Amino acid sequence: MPTYDYKCLDCGHLFEKFQRITEEPLTNCPKCNGTVKRLIGAGAGTIFKGSGFYQTDYKNKSKKPDTGSSTKKNDSTSEKK
């Protein structure tokens, strides 16, 4: 259920109301019983859950993968001696 922001047109009181989407908007201010208007909100921000959303989770593309060829060369030269 979303939280809606309201503003009283008479006294300027700002308040929030936790309502279902199907409910009718409020019409009266809880402070002065004046007329209220539902404000257009930005809504909730995007929430990322799980791994893969941090820069440290991504591989560095500038490094080349190690093929292991340097260790094979060293092993073969040590065997010849």
Protein Blocks (a to p, Z undefined) as FASTA:
>chain_A
ZZdddddfklopacdddddfkbccdfbdfklopacdddddebjadddedehiafklpccf
kbccdehlmmmmmmmmmmmZZ
